[in-house]
Amino acid sequence: GGGGVVADETERETALIPRAMVVDLLKGKPSDFLVIYPRGDSMEPKFFQGDQVLVDKRDRNPIQPGPFALRVEDTY
């Protein structure tokens, strides 16, 4: 589908994710996660445009229950 948008490294945004959730519940640090914003309707009904989706960069195994994200970076 259309995927989602991640702010680039020069652009900082504040996500509405409680720090306690990241540190205490998920046992991570803020740099372990990305927040993506779904674009379009291809990910409905799980995710809707305007949602904030927390992606754990430490989990790289797509063979699991639930959704997963692939990040493609431009490299030249």
Buried (B, 14 or more C-beta within 10 A) or exposed (E): EEBBEBEEEEEEEEBEBEEEEBEEEBEBEEEBBBBBBBBEEEBEEEBEBEBBBEBBEEEEEEEEEEEEBEEEEEEE
